[in-house]
Amino acid sequence: QVQLVESGEGLVQAGGSLRLSCAASASITSFKSMGWYRPAPGKQRELVAVIISGSGTTSADSVKGRFTISRDNAKNTVYLQMNSLKPEDTAVYYCNAIGLSFVSYWGQGTQVTVSS
C-alpha cells in the first residue's frame, strides 16, 4: 500500500509564500501522475496542479503564474511552491498519485491558511 505524507502547512499573510511537500513510500517514477488537489464549491476536490509522466505539468487557471509543481525523484517527493497567496487559496491541500494500474492514492491533507 502506497502512503503519501504531506507537510508544509502554515498560516501566511496575503502575498506570502509556502511550499508543500508530498513524500511517497514508493518510487514516484512508478506513478502515472502526481498532483495536488483542494476542495472547491460544488466539487469534492479540484485539481490545483499535476505532473503527468511523460507529458509535463498542468495547473488550474486560478493558480497559473503563482503555483509551481515539481518533483525530486531521488527523494520520492513532489512539491507545490505557492507564491502570491490569496485568501481564496485557503484550503486543505491533498496530494494524489495514480499508480500503474490506475489505483488512486491520497495523502491525509495539509492545511493552508491565508489571511487578508
Backbone hydrogen bonds in HBPLUS format (Angstrom, degrees):
<---DONOR---> <-ACCEPTOR-->    atom                        ^
c    i                          cat <-CA-CA->   ^        H-A-AA   ^      H-
h    n   atom  resd res      DA  || num        DHA   H-A  angle D-A-AA Bond
n    s   type  num  typ     dist DA aas  dist angle  dist       angle   num
A0025-SER N   A0003-GLN O   2.92 MM  22  5.26 137.0  2.11 151.6 159.6     1
A0005-VAL N   A0023-ALA O   2.91 MM  18  5.19 161.2  1.94 143.9 150.2     2
A0023-ALA N   A0005-VAL O   2.93 MM  18  5.19 164.8  1.95 144.2 141.4     3
A0007-SER N   A0021-SER O   2.90 MM  14  5.21 139.4  2.07 144.6 148.6     4
A0021-SER N   A0007-SER O   2.92 MM  14  5.21 163.2  1.95 141.0 144.2     5
A0010-GLY N   A0111-GLN O   3.10 MM 101  6.58 143.2  2.25 151.4 162.4     6
A0113-THR N   A0010-GLY O   2.98 MM 103  6.30 165.0  2.01 162.6 164.4     7
A0012-VAL N   A0113-THR O   2.91 MM 101  6.39 160.0  1.95 164.3 169.6     8
A0115-SER N   A0012-VAL O   2.84 MM 103  6.24 159.5  1.88 155.1 160.8     9
A0016-GLY N   A0013-GLN O   2.93 MM   3  5.60 152.9  2.01 144.9 147.2    10
A0014-ALA N   A0115-SER O   2.73 MM 101  5.70 133.2  1.94 169.5 168.4    11
A0015-GLY N   A0085-LEU O   2.71 MM  70  4.88 163.4  1.74 142.0 148.0    12
A0085-LEU N   A0016-GLY O   3.08 MM  69  5.50 175.7  2.08 153.6 153.8    13
A0018-LEU N   A0082-MET O   2.94 MM  64  5.25 150.3  2.03 144.2 153.6    14
A0082-MET N   A0018-LEU O   2.79 MM  64  5.25 168.6  1.80 177.6 178.4    15
A0020-LEU N   A0080-LEU O   2.93 MM  60  5.01 164.9  1.96 139.5 140.3    16
A0080-LEU N   A0020-LEU O   2.89 MM  60  5.01 150.2  1.98 138.2 141.5    17
A0022-CYS N   A0078-VAL O   2.79 MM  56  5.13 135.7  1.98 152.6 164.0    18
A0078-VAL N   A0022-CYS O   2.95 MM  56  5.13 155.2  2.01 139.3 145.4    19
A0024-ALA N   A0076-ASN O   2.90 MM  52  5.60 173.0  1.91 173.2 175.5    20
A0030-SER N   A0027-SER O   3.09 MM   3  5.76 165.1  2.11 115.9 120.6    21
A0031-PHE N   A0028-ILE O   3.23 MM   3  5.49 166.0  2.25 108.1 112.3    22
A0032-LYS N   A0098-ILE O   2.70 MM  66  5.45 146.9  1.80 158.5 168.8    23
A0053-SER N   A0032-LYS O   2.81 MM  21  5.26 165.7  1.83 148.0 151.9    24
A0098-ILE N   A0033-SER O   2.99 MM  65  5.33 161.1  2.03 146.9 149.4    25
A0034-MET N   A0051-ILE O   2.97 MM  17  5.38 151.7  2.05 147.2 156.4    26
A0051-ILE N   A0034-MET O   2.76 MM  17  5.38 166.9  1.77 159.8 163.3    27
A0035-GLY N   A0096-ASN O   2.87 MM  61  5.23 158.8  1.91 144.8 150.7    28
A0096-ASN N   A0035-GLY O   2.86 MM  61  5.23 154.1  1.93 150.5 151.2    29
A0036-TRP N   A0049-ALA O   2.79 MM  13  5.44 159.1  1.84 163.5 169.5    30
A0048-VAL N   A0036-TRP O   2.81 MM  12  5.42 160.6  1.85 154.5 149.9    31
A0049-ALA N   A0036-TRP O   3.37 MM  13  5.44 155.9  2.43 133.8 138.5    32
A0037-TYR N   A0094-TYR O   2.81 MM  57  5.11 153.9  1.88 147.4 156.1    33
A0094-TYR N   A0037-TYR O   2.76 MM  57  5.11 167.5  1.78 150.3 154.7    34
A0038-ARG N   A0046-GLU O   2.99 MM   8  5.43 151.2  2.07 145.7 154.6    35
A0046-GLU N   A0038-ARG O   2.61 MM   8  5.43 170.7  1.62 158.7 157.4    36
A0043-LYS N   A0040-ALA O   2.98 MM   3  5.28 162.0  2.01 132.7 133.9    37
A0060-ALA N   A0048-VAL O   2.91 MM  12  5.24 158.0  1.96 142.2 142.4    38
A0050-VAL N   A0058-THR O   2.87 MM   8  5.54 154.8  1.93 161.7 166.3    39
A0058-THR N   A0050-VAL O   3.00 MM   8  5.54 146.8  2.11 150.9 159.5    40
A0052-ILE N   A0056-GLY O   2.80 MM   4  5.51 166.5  1.82 175.4 174.1    41
A0055-SER N   A0052-ILE O   2.87 MM   3  5.27 166.2  1.89 136.1 137.3    42
A0056-GLY N   A0052-ILE O   3.19 MM   4  5.51 131.3  2.44 165.6 153.9    43
A0063-VAL N   A0060-ALA O   3.05 MM   3  5.60 158.0  2.10 114.6 121.1    44
A0064-LYS N   A0060-ALA O   3.14 MM   4  6.28 123.3  2.48 147.3 162.8    45
A0066-ARG N   A0063-VAL O   2.89 MM   3  5.36 158.2  1.94 138.0 140.8    46
A0067-PHE N   A0063-VAL O   2.98 MM   4  5.52 160.3  2.02 159.8 159.4    47
A0083-ASN N   A0066-ARG O   2.99 MM  17  5.07 157.4  2.04 133.4 140.1    48
A0068-THR N   A0081-GLN O   2.84 MM  13  5.09 150.7  1.93 142.4 151.9    49
A0081-GLN N   A0068-THR O   2.84 MM  13  5.09 161.1  1.87 160.0 155.8    50
A0070-SER N   A0079-TYR O   3.12 MM   9  5.23 155.5  2.18 134.1 138.3    51
A0079-TYR N   A0070-SER O   2.80 MM   9  5.23 165.5  1.82 143.8 148.5    52
A0072-ASP N   A0077-THR O   2.81 MM   5  5.37 157.7  1.86 165.9 169.2    53
A0075-LYS N   A0072-ASP O   3.07 MM   3  5.46 135.2  2.28 105.7 117.4    54
A0076-ASN N   A0072-ASP O   2.95 MM   4  6.00 108.8  2.48 139.6 158.3    55
A0077-THR N   A0072-ASP O   3.21 MM   5  5.37 168.0  2.23 141.8 144.1    56
A0076-ASN N   A0073-ASN O   3.13 MM   3  4.79 151.8  2.21  94.1 102.7    57
A0089-ASP N   A0086-LYS O   2.86 MM   3  5.39 163.2  1.89 120.0 125.5    58
A0090-THR N   A0087-PRO O   3.05 MM   3  5.62 165.1  2.08 116.9 121.2    59
A0091-ALA N   A0112-VAL O   2.95 MM  21  5.49 146.3  2.07 146.1 156.8    60
A0112-VAL N   A0091-ALA O   2.86 MM  21  5.49 163.2  1.89 157.9 163.6    61
A0093-TYR N   A0110-THR O   2.80 MM  17  5.28 168.9  1.81 151.6 148.6    62
A0110-THR N   A0093-TYR O   2.90 MM  17  5.28 145.0  2.03 136.1 147.1    63
A0107-GLY N   A0095-CYS O   2.97 MM  12  5.21 148.5  2.07 148.2 149.8    64
A0097-ALA N   A0105-TYR O   3.02 MM   8  5.16 152.4  2.10 137.0 142.7    65
A0105-TYR N   A0097-ALA O   2.83 MM   8  5.16 163.1  1.86 157.7 162.6    66
A0099-GLY N   A0103-VAL O   2.78 MM   4  5.10 169.4  1.79 154.8 156.1    67
A0102-PHE N   A0099-GLY O   2.85 MM   3  4.99 148.3  1.95 119.1 119.3    68
